Amino acid sequence: MPSRINALTQAPALRGPAALPSTEFIDIDFTAISRGSVLDAVRRRAPDANFAYIVTPNVDHVVRLQRNRSDLWPAYRSAWMVLCDSRILATLARRFRFSLQVLPGSDLTSQMFRGVIEPEDRVAIVGGCSPDIQELVRRFELLNVCHYDPPMGFIHDPIEVAKAVRFVIASRPRYTFFAVGSPQQEILAYRVSRAGGATGVGLCVGASLDFLTGTQVRAPAMMQRMSLEWLYRLQSDPRRLWRRYLLDGPGILKIAWRWNGGRAR
């Protein structure tokens, strides 16, 4: 399968971990390692290592990137790992003879809390309400959690963005969970990485913490395996999600065919 090493040139003070094998699809370098290797790489990162972050793009993210090609790209291209969140995206890639390892952000988050994070590890969480964070702490017997919930629309306010960045840097966490929705969380992770002085691994996880606390319920496993998790989510919140799944999402087909045609030329 087509693959290459994605090496990002940065100033020495901002240099992250070594580049990982990747497979390019629709202009995105998806990290080409197994689920187990992802978790091992995260686990091996020293607590005080320079900040590096993980993004988990799905169909919605890819469509947004292709339609707004300017300000969001650096946030994805500067990530340490780019993990495919979507079975639909992986199926589409196979049509063009590309292989993408699927690791949804919700699965990654669950595996982090159940198999990687130790009770004494310092964890920072950006987003989410206090009762839900307290429930997360209780369920996983966490001893060292710091939480900051920025105001709605914070990403458009430089002062509020700076507050969130300072929170992550000052917390000195081993793991930071950005749970403020996309693309806010990816932009914030990128700003943290560019600010310098932050440590640990950041994970852009959206609503994944809600699934752990029971605030939201994921689609049944069978629907997940059938690539129908989007349908379950649409049925649960049609007013908010109809445009994403019924209008914007299908545009990925045209985007993929156009990208493949350009690559062939």
N, C-alpha and C positions, 0 to 999 in steps of 0.2 A: 504494500500500500504506500502511496506517496507520503513521505514524512521528512521532516527536517528539524534541525535544532533552532529554537527560537531564542536568539541571543539579543538582549536589550543593552545597548551601550548607555551607561550612565556615569555621572561624576563619581569618583571614588567614595565620597561621603554618603552617597545614596545607593551604593552597590548592593544588590540583593543576593539571594542564594544562587547557586549555579543553575544555568538554564536546563530545562528538562526536554526530552524528546517530544515532538509535537507533530500533529497532522493538520495541514491547512485546509479549511473548507469555508467557502463564502467569505474569504479574506480574514478569517479568524484562525489563530493557531491554537487548536485544541490540544491539551496535554495528553500525550499518548502513553499512559502508564495505567496499570491495573488499579482497582479499588484498594486492594491491600497495600500496594506501593504508595498510593496517595496518603493513606493513614500513617504508614511507616515514615514517610518523609516529613509529615507534620510532627509526628511524635519525636523524631530525632532532632528537630530544630531546638537549639538551646533557648532557654527562657529569655535570655538577654540578647539574642541575635537581632540584627537589624530587621525592622518591620518588613514583612512580605505578605501579600494578600491573595486570596482565591476568589475567583468569580465563577458563576455557574450559569452561563447564558442558555436561554431556551428560545423557542421560536419567536416569542414577543420581543426579546432582547435583540435578536438578529435582525428582525424587520425594522426595529427602531434605529439600529446602527446604520443600516443601509439607507434609510430615508432621512437620517440626520447625520451626515457623514463627518461633521466637523468636531464638535466639542466632546463627544462621548468616546471616541476611539482611543485617546490616550489612557483612559481609565481601564479599558480592556487589554490594551497592548502592553501595559506596564505591570499587569498581574503576574504573580509567580506561577500560578496554575490557572488554566481556563478549562473547566470541566463541563462537559455536555449535560445539561439538565433535562433534555427532551428526547424521549424515544422516537417521537415523530421526526425530529431533526436527524437522529442517527439513521432511521430508515431511509430518509431522503438522501443522506450521504451515501448509503450503500447503492442507491440507484446510479450514482456516478462513480462507483467503485472506490469509495473512501470508507474507512472504518473508524468510527468514533466510539470510544468507551463511554457508556452512559453512567453517570453518577449524579442523580438529582440532589439538589441542595438540601432537601429535606432528609434524604438518606444520609448524606454526609454529616449533617448536624446531629442526627440521631446516633450515628456511629461514634461521633466525637464525644458526646456526653456519656455514652454507654461503654466505650472501650478505650478512650484516649485520655480524657481529662481526669486527673486525680483530684480528690477532694481539696487538697491544699493548693492546687494550681491557682494562680491569680487570673481571673476571668473578667473582662470588661464587656458590657453589653450596651450598645447604643440603640435606643428604641425600645418599645414595649412598655406596658404600664407596670407600676410597682407591684400590685398583687400577683400578676403573672410571673414576674421575676422572683418574687418570694416563693411561689409555688415551685418554680424551677430549682431554686436553691434547696427547698425541702426534699423534693423528689430525688435529687442526685447528691444530697448531703454535701453540698459545696460550702467551703469555709472562707473563701476569699474572693467575693464577687463585688464589683463596683458597677453602678448603673447610671446611665444618663439618658433621659428621654428628651430630645430636642423638640421645639415647637413645630407644629404643622407648617409646611412650606419653608423650613429653615434653610434649605439648599439655595434659595434665592436671596438670602440675606448674608452678606459676607461676615457680619459680626457673629451671627449664630453659627455659621460654618466654622469660624475660628474657635468658638467656644467648644464645639464638638471635637475639633482637631486637638485642642489643648487637653481636653478630658482624656483622650486616648493616650497621648504622649505622657501626661502626668501620672496616669494609672499604672504604667509600666507592666502591662499584662503579658501573660504568656499567650493567651488566646483572646481575641476580640471578635465579638459577633455583631455585625452591622445588620440590624433588623428594621430598617426604615424604608424598605421598598426600593425597587429599581426605577430609575437609574440613580436615585439619591445615594444609595449605599455604595455603589461603585465609584461615584464621584467623590464621596467622602473618603473612602479607602485610598483613592489616588491622592487626594489632598494630604492625607496623613503621611503617605509614603514620600511625598515631595517636601513636606515640612522638615523632615529629618528629626532624629531623636527618639522616634517611637521604636518599640520592641515587639517581638513575638510574631504570631500569625494572625491575620485578619481574615474572616470569612463573611462574605456577603450572602446572607441566608434568607432574606425576605421574611415570610410568615412561618418559617420552619420551627421557631421556638414555640409558636402557638400550637403546633401539632404535638409537641412534647408535653405541654402543660394541659392539653385537652381543650383549650380555648377554641380551636378549630379541629375538624376531623378530616383526615386524608381519605381519598377514594379507596374503596376496597382493593385488595391486592390484585384481584383478577382484572379489574378495570385498569390498574396501573400496567399490568403485563400486556394488556390489549391496546395500550397507548390511548386510553380513553379517560385519563385523569382530568384532562381539560373539560370533558363533558360533565363530569361529576362537579367540578368547580363552577362551571357555567350554570348548572341546575341549582347550585346552592346560593348563587348571588348573580342572577341574570342581569339585573339593572346595572351593576357595576362592570360586569365582564363581557356582556354581549358583543361590544365593539371589538374587544381584544381578540375574541375567539372566532367570531363570525365574519367580521369585516377586515380587520388588519391581518390576522393570522394566515389566512389562505394566500396572502401575498408572498409568502415564503416560496411558493412554487415558481412563480415568475422570477423572483430574485435568484433562486438556485439555478434555473435554466439559463438566465442571462449571465451569471457568473461563470458557469461551465462553458458557455459559448465563447466568452471573452478569453478564458484560459486556453481553449483549443486554438483560438486565433493567434 
